[in-house]
Amino acid sequence: MVSPMFPVPSGAEAKGATDVKWFAGLAMQVIIDQQGIPETDSARDEFALWAYRMAQAMVRAEKTLHADED
């Protein structure tokens, strides 16, 4: 079993982000840092789509490389 990135004390209830959401958030931070906050809804949608595509690629690569194993 893989340990969580941020362990939760026993008995606590917490729902974390999926790997895809976590990676998408990281990717979104980078694109905004590099290009700034988009002004239009369509540009923001493109940033979000790009971030999720990168996150999905990261999860696929993790599985391919068996990086998700202890």
N, CA, C and O atoms as a Tripos MOL2 file, in Angstrom:
@<TRIPOS>MOLECULE
protein
  280   279    70     0     0
PROTEIN
NO_CHARGES

@<TRIPOS>ATOM
      1 N           0.8390   -1.1880    0.0000 N.3       1 MET1
      2 CA          0.0000    0.0000    0.0000 C.3       1 MET1
      3 C           0.8790    1.2440    0.0000 C.2       1 MET1
      4 O           1.9080    1.2890    0.6740 O.2       1 MET1
      5 N           0.4730    2.2280   -0.7440 N.am      2 VAL2
      6 CA          1.2140    3.4830   -0.8480 C.3       2 VAL2
      7 C           0.7580    4.4220    0.2630 C.2       2 VAL2
      8 O          -0.4400    4.5880    0.4900 O.2       2 VAL2
      9 N           1.7100    5.0320    0.9490 N.am      3 SER3
     10 CA          1.3810    5.9900    2.0010 C.3       3 SER3
     11 C           0.9430    7.3040    1.3780 C.2       3 SER3
     12 O           1.4350    7.6770    0.3130 O.2       3 SER3
     13 N           0.0170    8.0170    2.0310 N.am      4 PRO4
     14 CA         -0.4040    9.3090    1.4880 C.3       4 PRO4
     15 C           0.7260   10.3240    1.5720 C.2       4 PRO4
     16 O           1.6160   10.2170    2.4160 O.2       4 PRO4
     17 N           0.6730   11.3090    0.6830 N.am      5 MET5
     18 CA          1.6960   12.3450    0.6740 C.3       5 MET5
     19 C           1.6710   13.1220    1.9890 C.2       5 MET5
     20 O           2.7170   13.4620    2.5410 O.2       5 MET5
     21 N           0.4560   13.3980    2.4870 N.am      6 PHE6
     22 CA          0.3010   14.1160    3.7320 C.3       6 PHE6
     23 C          -0.5210   13.2290    4.6620 C.2       6 PHE6
     24 O          -1.7500   13.2440    4.5950 O.2       6 PHE6
     25 N           0.1320   12.4610    5.5240 N.am      7 PRO7
     26 CA         -0.5910   11.5190    6.3850 C.3       7 PRO7
     27 C          -1.6280   12.2140    7.2630 C.2       7 PRO7
     28 O          -1.4340   13.3390    7.7230 O.2       7 PRO7
     29 N          -2.7320   11.5070    7.4780 N.am      8 VAL8
     30 CA         -3.8170   12.0070    8.3040 C.3       8 VAL8
     31 C          -3.8040   11.1930    9.6000 C.2       8 VAL8
     32 O          -3.6920    9.9680    9.5500 O.2       8 VAL8
     33 N          -3.9170   11.8520   10.7620 N.am      9 PRO9
     34 CA         -3.9250   11.1070   12.0230 C.3       9 PRO9
     35 C          -5.0460   10.0730   12.0420 C.2       9 PRO9
     36 O          -6.1060   10.2850   11.4520 O.2       9 PRO9
     37 N          -4.8100    8.9620   12.7170 N.am     10 SER10
     38 CA         -5.8230    7.9200   12.7830 C.3      10 SER10
     39 C          -7.0830    8.4740   13.4280 C.2      10 SER10
     40 O          -7.0200    9.2220   14.4040 O.2      10 SER10
     41 N          -8.2130    8.1010   12.8790 N.am     11 GLY11
     42 CA         -9.4950    8.5870   13.3800 C.3      11 GLY11
     43 C          -9.9640    9.8680   12.7180 C.2      11 GLY11
     44 O         -11.1440   10.2070   12.8000 O.2      11 GLY11
     45 N          -9.0630   10.5840   12.0630 N.am     12 ALA12
     46 CA         -9.4550   11.8260   11.3880 C.3      12 ALA12
     47 C         -10.1210   11.4870   10.0610 C.2      12 ALA12
     48 O          -9.8030   10.4800    9.4290 O.2      12 ALA12
     49 N         -11.0310   12.3280    9.6590 N.am     13 GLU13
     50 CA        -11.6750   12.1360    8.3700 C.3      13 GLU13
     51 C         -11.2500   13.2740    7.4570 C.2      13 GLU13
     52 O         -11.4630   14.4480    7.7590 O.2      13 GLU13
     53 N         -10.6550   12.9090    6.3560 N.am     14 ALA14
     54 CA        -10.2200   13.9100    5.3950 C.3      14 ALA14
     55 C         -10.2820   13.3010    4.0060 C.2      14 ALA14
     56 O          -9.9490   12.1330    3.8080 O.2      14 ALA14
     57 N         -10.7050   14.0910    3.0720 N.am     15 LYS15
     58 CA        -10.7300   13.6410    1.6940 C.3      15 LYS15
     59 C          -9.7350   14.4840    0.9210 C.2      15 LYS15
     60 O          -9.8750   15.7040    0.8300 O.2      15 LYS15
     61 N          -8.7400   13.8320    0.3710 N.am     16 GLY16
     62 CA         -7.7280   14.5500   -0.3860 C.3      16 GLY16
     63 C          -8.0420   14.5430   -1.8670 C.2      16 GLY16
     64 O          -8.9700   13.8730   -2.3190 O.2      16 GLY16
     65 N          -7.2770   15.2780   -2.5930 N.am     17 ALA17
     66 CA         -7.4280   15.3350   -4.0410 C.3      17 ALA17
     67 C          -6.9050   14.0410   -4.6530 C.2      17 ALA17
     68 O          -5.9990   13.4070   -4.1120 O.2      17 ALA17
     69 N          -7.4810   13.6630   -5.7750 N.am     18 THR18
     70 CA         -6.9410   12.5310   -6.5140 C.3      18 THR18
     71 C          -5.5730   12.9290   -7.0530 C.2      18 THR18
     72 O          -5.2330   14.1110   -7.0760 O.2      18 THR18
     73 N          -4.7880   11.9430   -7.4850 N.am     19 ASP19
     74 CA         -3.4890   12.2500   -8.0690 C.3      19 ASP19
     75 C          -3.6390   13.1900   -9.2590 C.2      19 ASP19
     76 O          -2.8610   14.1300   -9.4200 O.2      19 ASP19
     77 N          -4.6500   12.9280  -10.0960 N.am     20 VAL20
     78 CA         -4.8290   13.7760  -11.2790 C.3      20 VAL20
     79 C          -5.1180   15.2200  -10.8660 C.2      20 VAL20
     80 O          -4.5450   16.1520  -11.4290 O.2      20 VAL20
     81 N          -6.0010   15.4060   -9.8870 N.am     21 LYS21
     82 CA         -6.3040   16.7750   -9.4460 C.3      21 LYS21
     83 C          -5.0830   17.4410   -8.8260 C.2      21 LYS21
     84 O          -4.8310   18.6240   -9.0540 O.2      21 LYS21
     85 N          -4.3310   16.6840   -8.0460 N.am     22 TRP22
     86 CA         -3.1290   17.2320   -7.4020 C.3      22 TRP22
     87 C          -2.1140   17.6720   -8.4570 C.2      22 TRP22
     88 O          -1.5990   18.7890   -8.4100 O.2      22 TRP22
     89 N          -1.8340   16.7770   -9.4120 N.am     23 PHE23
     90 CA         -0.8810   17.0990  -10.4660 C.3      23 PHE23
     91 C          -1.3860   18.2380  -11.3490 C.2      23 PHE23
     92 O          -0.5980   19.0780  -11.7840 O.2      23 PHE23
     93 N          -2.6830   18.2730  -11.6150 N.am     24 ALA24
     94 CA         -3.2470   19.3640  -12.4280 C.3      24 ALA24
     95 C          -3.0590   20.7020  -11.7230 C.2      24 ALA24
     96 O          -2.7460   21.7050  -12.3630 O.2      24 ALA24
     97 N          -3.2470   20.7170  -10.4190 N.am     25 GLY25
     98 CA         -3.0320   21.9480   -9.6550 C.3      25 GLY25
     99 C          -1.5920   22.4260   -9.7480 C.2      25 GLY25
    100 O          -1.3310   23.6220   -9.8790 O.2      25 GLY25
    101 N          -0.6570   21.4770   -9.6780 N.am     26 LEU26
    102 CA          0.7530   21.8480   -9.8100 C.3      26 LEU26
    103 C           1.0450   22.3870  -11.2100 C.2      26 LEU26
    104 O           1.7410   23.3900  -11.3700 O.2      26 LEU26
    105 N           0.5030   21.7030  -12.2200 N.am     27 ALA27
    106 CA          0.7190   22.1520  -13.5940 C.3      27 ALA27
    107 C           0.1010   23.5330  -13.8210 C.2      27 ALA27
    108 O           0.6870   24.3760  -14.4990 O.2      27 ALA27
    109 N          -1.0830   23.7580  -13.2520 N.am     28 MET28
    110 CA         -1.7600   25.0500  -13.4040 C.3      28 MET28
    111 C          -0.9110   26.1700  -12.7950 C.2      28 MET28
    112 O          -0.8230   27.2610  -13.3590 O.2      28 MET28
    113 N          -0.2930   25.9000  -11.6540 N.am     29 GLN29
    114 CA          0.5540   26.9130  -11.0240 C.3      29 GLN29
    115 C           1.6960   27.3200  -11.9480 C.2      29 GLN29
    116 O           2.0340   28.5000  -12.0490 O.2      29 GLN29
    117 N           2.2810   26.3470  -12.6150 N.am     30 VAL30
    118 CA          3.4140   26.6350  -13.4950 C.3      30 VAL30
    119 C           2.9810   27.4810  -14.6890 C.2      30 VAL30
    120 O           3.6280   28.4770  -15.0130 O.2      30 VAL30
    121 N           1.8990   27.0930  -15.3380 N.am     31 ILE31
    122 CA          1.4930   27.8430  -16.5280 C.3      31 ILE31
    123 C           1.0790   29.2700  -16.1540 C.2      31 ILE31
    124 O           1.3610   30.2080  -16.9000 O.2      31 ILE31
    125 N           0.4190   29.4400  -15.0140 N.am     32 ILE32
    126 CA          0.0480   30.7970  -14.5820 C.3      32 ILE32
    127 C           1.2950   31.6000  -14.2220 C.2      32 ILE32
    128 O           1.3740   32.7940  -14.5140 O.2      32 ILE32
    129 N           2.2730   30.9440  -13.5870 N.am     33 ASP33
    130 CA          3.5210   31.6190  -13.2480 C.3      33 ASP33
    131 C           4.2470   32.0820  -14.5040 C.2      33 ASP33
    132 O           4.8270   33.1680  -14.5270 O.2      33 ASP33
    133 N           4.2150   31.2640  -15.5400 N.am     34 GLN34
    134 CA          4.9280   31.5740  -16.7770 C.3      34 GLN34
    135 C           4.1710   32.5620  -17.6730 C.2      34 GLN34
    136 O           4.7850   33.4060  -18.3260 O.2      34 GLN34
    137 N           2.8200   32.4540  -17.7010 N.am     35 GLN35
    138 CA          2.0520   33.2420  -18.6620 C.3      35 GLN35
    139 C           1.0710   34.2290  -18.0410 C.2      35 GLN35
    140 O           0.4360   35.0070  -18.7520 O.2      35 GLN35
    141 N           0.9480   34.1990  -16.7270 N.am     36 GLY36
    142 CA          0.0110   35.0900  -16.0600 C.3      36 GLY36
    143 C          -1.4060   34.5310  -16.0600 C.2      36 GLY36
    144 O          -1.6880   33.5150  -16.6940 O.2      36 GLY36
    145 N          -2.2820   35.2070  -15.3430 N.am     37 ILE37
    146 CA         -3.6700   34.7700  -15.2460 C.3      37 ILE37
    147 C          -4.3960   35.1820  -16.5180 C.2      37 ILE37
    148 O          -4.3870   36.3560  -16.8860 O.2      37 ILE37
    149 N          -5.0210   34.2280  -17.1890 N.am     38 PRO38
    150 CA         -5.7200   34.5710  -18.4320 C.3      38 PRO38
    151 C          -6.9210   35.4690  -18.1620 C.2      38 PRO38
    152 O          -7.5610   35.3760  -17.1140 O.2      38 PRO38
    153 N          -7.2120   36.3330  -19.1160 N.am     39 GLU39
    154 CA         -8.2950   37.3010  -18.9440 C.3      39 GLU39
    155 C          -9.6500   36.7900  -19.4080 C.2      39 GLU39
    156 O         -10.6810   37.2600  -18.9270 O.2      39 GLU39
    157 N          -9.6660   35.8400  -20.3310 N.am     40 THR40
    158 CA        -10.9470   35.3840  -20.8820 C.3      40 THR40
    159 C         -11.3120   33.9960  -20.3670 C.2      40 THR40
    160 O         -10.4490   33.2140  -19.9680 O.2      40 THR40
    161 N         -12.5990   33.7150  -20.3850 N.am     41 ASP41
    162 CA        -13.0590   32.3840  -19.9750 C.3      41 ASP41
    163 C         -12.4560   31.3040  -20.8610 C.2      41 ASP41
    164 O         -12.0470   30.2500  -20.3720 O.2      41 ASP41
    165 N         -12.4000   31.5620  -22.1530 N.am     42 SER42
    166 CA        -11.8750   30.5400  -23.0660 C.3      42 SER42
    167 C         -10.3900   30.2770  -22.8120 C.2      42 SER42
    168 O          -9.9400   29.1350  -22.9000 O.2      42 SER42
    169 N          -9.6340   31.3160  -22.5010 N.am     43 ALA43
    170 CA         -8.2090   31.1290  -22.1940 C.3      43 ALA43
    171 C          -8.0340   30.3700  -20.8830 C.2      43 ALA43
    172 O          -7.1560   29.5140  -20.7730 O.2      43 ALA43
    173 N          -8.8700   30.6800  -19.8840 N.am     44 ARG44
    174 CA         -8.8050   29.9420  -18.6180 C.3      44 ARG44
    175 C          -9.1570   28.4780  -18.8290 C.2      44 ARG44
    176 O          -8.5400   27.5950  -18.2340 O.2      44 ARG44
    177 N         -10.1550   28.2170  -19.6830 N.am     45 ASP45
    178 CA        -10.5160   26.8300  -20.0060 C.3      45 ASP45
    179 C          -9.3450   26.1010  -20.6600 C.2      45 ASP45
    180 O          -9.0900   24.9350  -20.3580 O.2      45 ASP45
    181 N          -8.6380   26.7820  -21.5480 N.am     46 GLU46
    182 CA         -7.4760   26.1680  -22.2060 C.3      46 GLU46
    183 C          -6.3790   25.8480  -21.1980 C.2      46 GLU46
    184 O          -5.7610   24.7860  -21.2750 O.2      46 GLU46
    185 N          -6.1320   26.7440  -20.2630 N.am     47 PHE47
    186 CA         -5.1390   26.4880  -19.2130 C.3      47 PHE47
    187 C          -5.5440   25.2550  -18.4140 C.2      47 PHE47
    188 O          -4.7180   24.3800  -18.1510 O.2      47 PHE47
    189 N          -6.8120   25.1870  -18.0310 N.am     48 ALA48
    190 CA         -7.2930   24.0510  -17.2320 C.3      48 ALA48
    191 C          -7.1770   22.7480  -18.0120 C.2      48 ALA48
    192 O          -6.7480   21.7320  -17.4650 O.2      48 ALA48
    193 N          -7.5550   22.7710  -19.2800 N.am     49 LEU49
    194 CA         -7.4390   21.5580  -20.1010 C.3      49 LEU49
    195 C          -5.9830   21.1170  -20.2110 C.2      49 LEU49
    196 O          -5.6780   19.9300  -20.0950 O.2      49 LEU49
    197 N          -5.0960   22.0680  -20.4330 N.am     50 TRP50
    198 CA         -3.6710   21.7490  -20.5240 C.3      50 TRP50
    199 C          -3.1880   21.1300  -19.2130 C.2      50 TRP50
    200 O          -2.4690   20.1310  -19.2160 O.2      50 TRP50
    201 N          -3.5880   21.7290  -18.1020 N.am     51 ALA51
    202 CA         -3.1470   21.2350  -16.7920 C.3      51 ALA51
    203 C          -3.6370   19.8040  -16.5670 C.2      51 ALA51
    204 O          -2.8760   18.9630  -16.0890 O.2      51 ALA51
    205 N          -4.8860   19.5190  -16.9020 N.am     52 TYR52
    206 CA         -5.4040   18.1630  -16.7170 C.3      52 TYR52
    207 C          -4.7380   17.1740  -17.6710 C.2      52 TYR52
    208 O          -4.4810   16.0310  -17.2940 O.2      52 TYR52
    209 N          -4.4580   17.6020  -18.9030 N.am     53 ARG53
    210 CA         -3.7570   16.7080  -19.8320 C.3      53 ARG53
    211 C          -2.3690   16.3610  -19.3060 C.2      53 ARG53
    212 O          -1.9380   15.2110  -19.3910 O.2      53 ARG53
    213 N          -1.6810   17.3430  -18.7690 N.am     54 MET54
    214 CA         -0.3560   17.0800  -18.1990 C.3      54 MET54
    215 C          -0.4700   16.1540  -16.9900 C.2      54 MET54
    216 O           0.3480   15.2490  -16.8210 O.2      54 MET54
    217 N          -1.4680   16.3750  -16.1610 N.am     55 ALA55
    218 CA         -1.6700   15.5320  -14.9740 C.3      55 ALA55
    219 C          -1.9590   14.0900  -15.3780 C.2      55 ALA55
    220 O          -1.4140   13.1570  -14.7880 O.2      55 ALA55
    221 N          -2.8060   13.9070  -16.3720 N.am     56 GLN56
    222 CA         -3.1100   12.5530  -16.8360 C.3      56 GLN56
    223 C          -1.8630   11.8800  -17.3980 C.2      56 GLN56
    224 O          -1.6510   10.6860  -17.1900 O.2      56 GLN56
    225 N          -1.0480   12.6400  -18.1040 N.am     57 ALA57
    226 CA          0.2050   12.0980  -18.6350 C.3      57 ALA57
    227 C           1.1440   11.7070  -17.5030 C.2      57 ALA57
    228 O           1.8340   10.6910  -17.5890 O.2      57 ALA57
    229 N           1.1730   12.5080  -16.4440 N.am     58 MET58
    230 CA          2.0290   12.2020  -15.3070 C.3      58 MET58
    231 C           1.5930   10.8960  -14.6260 C.2      58 MET58
    232 O           2.4330   10.0820  -14.2440 O.2      58 MET58
    233 N           0.2940   10.7060  -14.4780 N.am     59 VAL59
    234 CA         -0.2250    9.4790  -13.8550 C.3      59 VAL59
    235 C           0.1060    8.2740  -14.7420 C.2      59 VAL59
    236 O           0.5170    7.2290  -14.2370 O.2      59 VAL59
    237 N          -0.0700    8.4140  -16.0620 N.am     60 ARG60
    238 CA          0.2720    7.3150  -16.9780 C.3      60 ARG60
    239 C           1.7570    6.9840  -16.8900 C.2      60 ARG60
    240 O           2.1310    5.8120  -16.8440 O.2      60 ARG60
    241 N           2.5980    8.0010  -16.8670 N.am     61 ALA61
    242 CA          4.0490    7.7870  -16.7780 C.3      61 ALA61
    243 C           4.4090    7.1210  -15.4610 C.2      61 ALA61
    244 O           5.2610    6.2340  -15.4220 O.2      61 ALA61
    245 N           3.7670    7.5440  -14.3910 N.am     62 GLU62
    246 CA          4.0200    6.9510  -13.0780 C.3      62 GLU62
    247 C           3.7310    5.4530  -13.1040 C.2      62 GLU62
    248 O           4.5020    4.6590  -12.5670 O.2      62 GLU62
    249 N           2.6180    5.0710  -13.7280 N.am     63 LYS63
    250 CA          2.2530    3.6480  -13.8250 C.3      63 LYS63
    251 C           3.2220    2.8950  -14.7270 C.2      63 LYS63
    252 O           3.6300    1.7780  -14.4100 O.2      63 LYS63
    253 N           3.5930    3.5080  -15.8530 N.am     64 THR64
    254 CA          4.5160    2.8690  -16.7890 C.3      64 THR64
    255 C           5.8650    2.6110  -16.1420 C.2      64 THR64
    256 O           6.4750    1.5610  -16.3470 O.2      64 THR64
    257 N           6.3220    3.5730  -15.3650 N.am     65 LEU65
    258 CA          7.6380    3.4650  -14.7110 C.3      65 LEU65
    259 C           7.5750    2.7400  -13.3730 C.2      65 LEU65
    260 O           8.5980    2.5460  -12.7150 O.2      65 LEU65
    261 N           6.3690    2.3400  -12.9730 N.am     66 HIS66
    262 CA          6.1530    1.6970  -11.6590 C.3      66 HIS66
    263 C           6.6370    2.5860  -10.5250 C.2      66 HIS66
    264 O           7.0890    2.0970   -9.4910 O.2      66 HIS66
    265 N           6.5390    3.8990  -10.7260 N.am     67 ALA67
    266 CA          6.9710    4.8640   -9.7200 C.3      67 ALA67
    267 C           5.9700    4.9660   -8.5870 C.2      67 ALA67
    268 O           6.2620    5.5660   -7.5520 O.2      67 ALA67
    269 N           4.7850    4.3830   -8.7710 N.am     68 ASP68
    270 CA          3.7620    4.4510   -7.7290 C.3      68 ASP68
    271 C           3.8830    3.3080   -6.7490 C.2      68 ASP68
    272 O           3.0410    3.1620   -5.8630 O.2      68 ASP68
    273 N           4.9210    2.4880   -6.8900 N.am     69 GLU69
    274 CA          5.1160    1.3630   -5.9840 C.3      69 GLU69
    275 C           6.1510    1.7230   -4.9310 C.2      69 GLU69
    276 O           7.0310    2.5520   -5.1620 O.2      69 GLU69
    277 N           6.0320    1.0890   -3.7750 N.am     70 ASP70
    278 CA          7.0210    1.3130   -2.7060 C.3      70 ASP70
    279 C           8.2950    0.5660   -3.0000 C.2      70 ASP70
    280 O           9.2430    0.6310   -2.2170 O.2      70 ASP70
@<TRIPOS>BOND
     1     1     2 1
     2     2     3 1
     3     3     4 2
     4     3     5 am
     5     5     6 1
     6     6     7 1
     7     7     8 2
     8     7     9 am
     9     9    10 1
    10    10    11 1
    11    11    12 2
    12    11    13 am
    13    13    14 1
    14    14    15 1
    15    15    16 2
    16    15    17 am
    17    17    18 1
    18    18    19 1
    19    19    20 2
    20    19    21 am
    21    21    22 1
    22    22    23 1
    23    23    24 2
    24    23    25 am
    25    25    26 1
    26    26    27 1
    27    27    28 2
    28    27    29 am
    29    29    30 1
    30    30    31 1
    31    31    32 2
    32    31    33 am
    33    33    34 1
    34    34    35 1
    35    35    36 2
    36    35    37 am
    37    37    38 1
    38    38    39 1
    39    39    40 2
    40    39    41 am
    41    41    42 1
    42    42    43 1
    43    43    44 2
    44    43    45 am
    45    45    46 1
    46    46    47 1
    47    47    48 2
    48    47    49 am
    49    49    50 1
    50    50    51 1
    51    51    52 2
    52    51    53 am
    53    53    54 1
    54    54    55 1
    55    55    56 2
    56    55    57 am
    57    57    58 1
    58    58    59 1
    59    59    60 2
    60    59    61 am
    61    61    62 1
    62    62    63 1
    63    63    64 2
    64    63    65 am
    65    65    66 1
    66    66    67 1
    67    67    68 2
    68    67    69 am
    69    69    70 1
    70    70    71 1
    71    71    72 2
    72    71    73 am
    73    73    74 1
    74    74    75 1
    75    75    76 2
    76    75    77 am
    77    77    78 1
    78    78    79 1
    79    79    80 2
    80    79    81 am
    81    81    82 1
    82    82    83 1
    83    83    84 2
    84    83    85 am
    85    85    86 1
    86    86    87 1
    87    87    88 2
    88    87    89 am
    89    89    90 1
    90    90    91 1
    91    91    92 2
    92    91    93 am
    93    93    94 1
    94    94    95 1
    95    95    96 2
    96    95    97 am
    97    97    98 1
    98    98    99 1
    99    99   100 2
   100    99   101 am
   101   101   102 1
   102   102   103 1
   103   103   104 2
   104   103   105 am
   105   105   106 1
   106   106   107 1
   107   107   108 2
   108   107   109 am
   109   109   110 1
   110   110   111 1
   111   111   112 2
   112   111   113 am
   113   113   114 1
   114   114   115 1
   115   115   116 2
   116   115   117 am
   117   117   118 1
   118   118   119 1
   119   119   120 2
   120   119   121 am
   121   121   122 1
   122   122   123 1
   123   123   124 2
   124   123   125 am
   125   125   126 1
   126   126   127 1
   127   127   128 2
   128   127   129 am
   129   129   130 1
   130   130   131 1
   131   131   132 2
   132   131   133 am
   133   133   134 1
   134   134   135 1
   135   135   136 2
   136   135   137 am
   137   137   138 1
   138   138   139 1
   139   139   140 2
   140   139   141 am
   141   141   142 1
   142   142   143 1
   143   143   144 2
   144   143   145 am
   145   145   146 1
   146   146   147 1
   147   147   148 2
   148   147   149 am
   149   149   150 1
   150   150   151 1
   151   151   152 2
   152   151   153 am
   153   153   154 1
   154   154   155 1
   155   155   156 2
   156   155   157 am
   157   157   158 1
   158   158   159 1
   159   159   160 2
   160   159   161 am
   161   161   162 1
   162   162   163 1
   163   163   164 2
   164   163   165 am
   165   165   166 1
   166   166   167 1
   167   167   168 2
   168   167   169 am
   169   169   170 1
   170   170   171 1
   171   171   172 2
   172   171   173 am
   173   173   174 1
   174   174   175 1
   175   175   176 2
   176   175   177 am
   177   177   178 1
   178   178   179 1
   179   179   180 2
   180   179   181 am
   181   181   182 1
   182   182   183 1
   183   183   184 2
   184   183   185 am
   185   185   186 1
   186   186   187 1
   187   187   188 2
   188   187   189 am
   189   189   190 1
   190   190   191 1
   191   191   192 2
   192   191   193 am
   193   193   194 1
   194   194   195 1
   195   195   196 2
   196   195   197 am
   197   197   198 1
   198   198   199 1
   199   199   200 2
   200   199   201 am
   201   201   202 1
   202   202   203 1
   203   203   204 2
   204   203   205 am
   205   205   206 1
   206   206   207 1
   207   207   208 2
   208   207   209 am
   209   209   210 1
   210   210   211 1
   211   211   212 2
   212   211   213 am
   213   213   214 1
   214   214   215 1
   215   215   216 2
   216   215   217 am
   217   217   218 1
   218   218   219 1
   219   219   220 2
   220   219   221 am
   221   221   222 1
   222   222   223 1
   223   223   224 2
   224   223   225 am
   225   225   226 1
   226   226   227 1
   227   227   228 2
   228   227   229 am
   229   229   230 1
   230   230   231 1
   231   231   232 2
   232   231   233 am
   233   233   234 1
   234   234   235 1
   235   235   236 2
   236   235   237 am
   237   237   238 1
   238   238   239 1
   239   239   240 2
   240   239   241 am
   241   241   242 1
   242   242   243 1
   243   243   244 2
   244   243   245 am
   245   245   246 1
   246   246   247 1
   247   247   248 2
   248   247   249 am
   249   249   250 1
   250   250   251 1
   251   251   252 2
   252   251   253 am
   253   253   254 1
   254   254   255 1
   255   255   256 2
   256   255   257 am
   257   257   258 1
   258   258   259 1
   259   259   260 2
   260   259   261 am
   261   261   262 1
   262   262   263 1
   263   263   264 2
   264   263   265 am
   265   265   266 1
   266   266   267 1
   267   267   268 2
   268   267   269 am
   269   269   270 1
   270   270   271 1
   271   271   272 2
   272   271   273 am
   273   273   274 1
   274   274   275 1
   275   275   276 2
   276   275   277 am
   277   277   278 1
   278   278   279 1
   279   279   280 2
@<TRIPOS>SUBSTRUCTURE
     1 MET1         2 RESIDUE 1 A MET
     2 VAL2         6 RESIDUE 1 A VAL
     3 SER3        10 RESIDUE 1 A SER
     4 PRO4        14 RESIDUE 1 A PRO
     5 MET5        18 RESIDUE 1 A MET
     6 PHE6        22 RESIDUE 1 A PHE
     7 PRO7        26 RESIDUE 1 A PRO
     8 VAL8        30 RESIDUE 1 A VAL
     9 PRO9        34 RESIDUE 1 A PRO
    10 SER10       38 RESIDUE 1 A SER
    11 GLY11       42 RESIDUE 1 A GLY
    12 ALA12       46 RESIDUE 1 A ALA
    13 GLU13       50 RESIDUE 1 A GLU
    14 ALA14       54 RESIDUE 1 A ALA
    15 LYS15       58 RESIDUE 1 A LYS
    16 GLY16       62 RESIDUE 1 A GLY
    17 ALA17       66 RESIDUE 1 A ALA
    18 THR18       70 RESIDUE 1 A THR
    19 ASP19       74 RESIDUE 1 A ASP
    20 VAL20       78 RESIDUE 1 A VAL
    21 LYS21       82 RESIDUE 1 A LYS
    22 TRP22       86 RESIDUE 1 A TRP
    23 PHE23       90 RESIDUE 1 A PHE
    24 ALA24       94 RESIDUE 1 A ALA
    25 GLY25       98 RESIDUE 1 A GLY
    26 LEU26      102 RESIDUE 1 A LEU
    27 ALA27      106 RESIDUE 1 A ALA
    28 MET28      110 RESIDUE 1 A MET
    29 GLN29      114 RESIDUE 1 A GLN
    30 VAL30      118 RESIDUE 1 A VAL
    31 ILE31      122 RESIDUE 1 A ILE
    32 ILE32      126 RESIDUE 1 A ILE
    33 ASP33      130 RESIDUE 1 A ASP
    34 GLN34      134 RESIDUE 1 A GLN
    35 GLN35      138 RESIDUE 1 A GLN
    36 GLY36      142 RESIDUE 1 A GLY
    37 ILE37      146 RESIDUE 1 A ILE
    38 PRO38      150 RESIDUE 1 A PRO
    39 GLU39      154 RESIDUE 1 A GLU
    40 THR40      158 RESIDUE 1 A THR
    41 ASP41      162 RESIDUE 1 A ASP
    42 SER42      166 RESIDUE 1 A SER
    43 ALA43      170 RESIDUE 1 A ALA
    44 ARG44      174 RESIDUE 1 A ARG
    45 ASP45      178 RESIDUE 1 A ASP
    46 GLU46      182 RESIDUE 1 A GLU
    47 PHE47      186 RESIDUE 1 A PHE
    48 ALA48      190 RESIDUE 1 A ALA
    49 LEU49      194 RESIDUE 1 A LEU
    50 TRP50      198 RESIDUE 1 A TRP
    51 ALA51      202 RESIDUE 1 A ALA
    52 TYR52      206 RESIDUE 1 A TYR
    53 ARG53      210 RESIDUE 1 A ARG
    54 MET54      214 RESIDUE 1 A MET
    55 ALA55      218 RESIDUE 1 A ALA
    56 GLN56      222 RESIDUE 1 A GLN
    57 ALA57      226 RESIDUE 1 A ALA
    58 MET58      230 RESIDUE 1 A MET
    59 VAL59      234 RESIDUE 1 A VAL
    60 ARG60      238 RESIDUE 1 A ARG
    61 ALA61      242 RESIDUE 1 A ALA
    62 GLU62      246 RESIDUE 1 A GLU
    63 LYS63      250 RESIDUE 1 A LYS
    64 THR64      254 RESIDUE 1 A THR
    65 LEU65      258 RESIDUE 1 A LEU
    66 HIS66      262 RESIDUE 1 A HIS
    67 ALA67      266 RESIDUE 1 A ALA
    68 ASP68      270 RESIDUE 1 A ASP
    69 GLU69      274 RESIDUE 1 A GLU
    70 ASP70      278 RESIDUE 1 A ASP
